[in-house]
Amino acid sequence: MKRMLINATQPEELRVAMTRGDSLYDLDIENINEVRRKGNIYKGIVTRVEPSLGAAFINFGADRHGFLPFKEVAPQFYPKDKKGRLSITDCLSKNQEIIVQVEKEERGNKGAALSTYISLAGRYLVLMPNNPKGGGISRQISGSTREELKEILASLNLPRGMSLIIRTAGIGRSKEELQLDLQHLLDLWNQIQNSAKNGPSPMLVHQEAGVVTRAIRDYLRDDVAEILIDSENAYNEAYNFVKAVMPNQLDKLKTCLLYTSDAADDM
């Protein structure tokens, strides 16, 4: 029997273990005190446009301004009245407000790498709300399964100007399950847009899911019998996500004290 064990009682680390019987086959550990920005979405402001670099620098609230190359500027920023080859200066200007997503964390003396092509990962799908040409099927899916998913993908009720990727977790899922996941992502995108519209810049408008939500999103399958959680906060995070995305799996969530502190330190 497969289980997911979530140990969230330690002050510095949160641990998610996947077990099969008495065997551990996957372990994810996250430093709670570490600032993680990758995947986060911010409302930022353009501080400098550099034609020689083909890029802009964005103040999104970090110590260093982020780096936005022209290739990561979505068509929605292109001028409608100009034809021919465009440059970064045609699309962005100083003090312009802009929604960006962190693609890479700060490294060394370099700021974070940013993109205006937003990606929102769900249980079975990845929504790209401002990239109409970015959809498809996960490369790990092939053969007749790939063709079946293409047909389902084409039948989903997706607004114009957006695209979807079906993740490997989408294999075997019905159109109704995929549409429910899509609706969850569309609602999330609307919340992000509303938060950005009504708030100042720079500001965080969406934080990438923590390790608890990511683990459930990526690893919870029908063959996982139960999810054991030793923290009320972690349980509430898991409950809210499962209720919104896969309510039929709620009965698998259970609270318990998984380890003594000494045992947890040895995990």
N, C-alpha and C positions, 0 to 999 in steps of 0.2 A: 504494500500500500504506500502511495506517495503522500508526503506531508510537506507543508511549508511552515517553518518555524521562525518566528520573528522575535528577536531579543532586543528590546528597546529600553532596558532599565539601566544600562551603563551610562555614565555622565559624558563620555567622549565618543562612543561608537554605537552605531546601530547595525545589527547583524541579521541577515536573512539567509537561512539555510534551507536547502531542498534535500529531502531524504527519501530513500526508497527502502522500506523495511528498516533495517539497522544500519544502512549505508548512507553516507553523505556524498551527494554527487554534484552539489553546487553550493557556493558560499559567496555572498556579497557583503562587504563591510564598508560603511560610510562614516567618515569623520564628521561628527555633528557640528564641530566648531569651525570646520573649513568653509570658507566662502566659495560657493560654486555658482558660476554665472552661465555656464554653457547651457544653451537651450532656453534661457530666460528671454523674455520679450520686454523691451523698454520703449518709452517715449523719450526720444532724445532731441538734441538740437545741433544743427550743423555749425561747427566753430570755424572750420577752414576748408576750402576747396583747393586742391593742388592739381592743376592741369598737368604738370610735369610727371606726377605720380599716377595720374588717372584715378584719383581717389579723393575721398573726403574724410575729415576727422569729425567724430561725433561725440559730444558730451552726453553720456547716458547715465551718469551718476557714479562711475568708478573713479579711482584716483587718476588713471590715465585715460585720455580720450580714445575711443575705439576707432578702428581703421575700416573704412567702407570702400572697397574697390568698385570701379565702374561696372564690372561684370555682375556684381551683386545688387545693382540698382534695377528694380523691377520696372516693366514698361509703363506702369501707372504714373511714373515720374517723368516720362518722356514728353517733351513739348509737342502739342498737336499741330502747331502751325509751322513746324520746321521739317524739311525733308533732307535726305542725304545722311551722311555719317554724323553721328552724334558724339559728344564728349561729355565728361562729367560736369563741366560748367554749363552745359545746355540743360541739365536735369536738376541740379542742386545749387543752392545759393546759401551764403552765410546767414545764420539765424533762422533758417528754415526748420520747422519741427518735423520729425520723421519717426516712424515706428521701425525698430530694428530688432533683430534676434542675434544673440551671441553664438557664433559658429565655433570659435576657439577661445580658450581662456587667455588672459595676459601671460606672456612668457618673457622672462628677462626684463629688458627695458622697453618692450613692445606692448602696445595696448591690445585689447581684445579684437579679434577679427569679427566683423559684423556683416549682416546681410539684411536686405529688405524683403527677400523671399522667405516668407514665414512658413514653417512646418509645424503642424500640431499632431502628435502621435496619440492614437486612441488604442482601444483593445485589439481591433482587427484592421484598422485603417490608419493611414497618415493623410491628413488634409493639408493641401497647399492652397490657401484661400486666395492668393493673388498671383498664381502661376498656372495659367490654363494649359500649358504644354508639358507639365512635369509629371503626369500620372502614369500608371501602369501597374504591373504585377511584380512582386518581389522576385529578384533574380534566382532565389533559391527554389522557386516553384517552376516546374516544367511539365511537359507532356500534356495529356488530356486534362489534367487538373487546371493547368494554366489557361487552356481554352475555355473551360467551364467558368472560371473566375472572370475572364474577360467579358463573357456574356452577362454575368451578374453585375459587373462593374458598369457596363453600358446601360443597365436598366435602373440604376440607382438615381434617386431624385437629387441631383447635384446642381446648385445654381451656376449660371454661366460665369465664365472667368475664373473658375476654380478647377482643381484636379485632385485625384486621389491615387494613393498607392495601397494595394491590398497586401498586408503583411502575411507572413507564414501562418500566423495564428488564425487567419481568415479561412484557411483550408477547411472544408466541410461545413462551413457556416451558411445558414440560409440567407436569402435576400433580406428577410425581415430583421435578422440579427445585425447584418451589415448596415442596414438603413438606420437602425437604432443607434449604432455606434457613430454613424455619420451625423445624425441629429445632435448627439452629444457634442461633437466637435464644432458643428455650426453654431450651437448655442455658446460654446466657449469663445469662438471667434467674435461673436456679437458682444460678449461681455468685455473682451479685450479692446475692441473698437470704442465701446462706450466709455470705458475707463480712461483710454487715451484722450478721447474727445473732451472729457470733463475735468481732466487733471492737468497740473503744470508739467513742465519739462525742465530737467530730466526727472523721470520717475519709472519705477518698476510697475509694469501693467500685468505681467503674467510670470509666475515662477514655475520653472520646470518641476515636474513631479519629484518628490523625494523617493528614497530607496524603497519605502514600503509600497507606495503606489506603483512605482516602476516594476517591482518584483511581481505584484499581483497582476498588473497589466501584461507583463511579458511571459510569466510562467504558469499562471493559473489555467489549467486545462480540466477537462471533464474527469481525467484520471487522477487528479489531486483530490484526496478524500477530505482533508481538513487543513485549516490554517490556524495554528496555535500562536497566540500573541500575549506577551507578558506585560504589556503597558496599556493603560487606558487611552493615552493620547494616540499611540500607534493604532490601537483598535478602532478609535473613532475615525482616523484618517482612512483606514482600510474599509470601514463600514460605509462611509460616505461615497468612496469611489465605487465600491461594488454595487451599492444601491443605485447609483446613477447609470452605471454601464452594463452590469450583469446581475440584476436583482435576483435571478433564479439561483445564484450561487451564495446567497447570504447565509444559508444554513451551515455553510462550511466554516464560517468565522467563529472562533472560540477564544475566550480569554483564559489564561492560566499562568501560573508562575513556573516558567520552563526550567530555570536553572537557579541554583544558589549562586551568590556572587563569585565564589571560588570556581565553580564549574563554568560559569560564563567567561571568566578570565582565561580558561583553558581552551575555549572554543576556537 
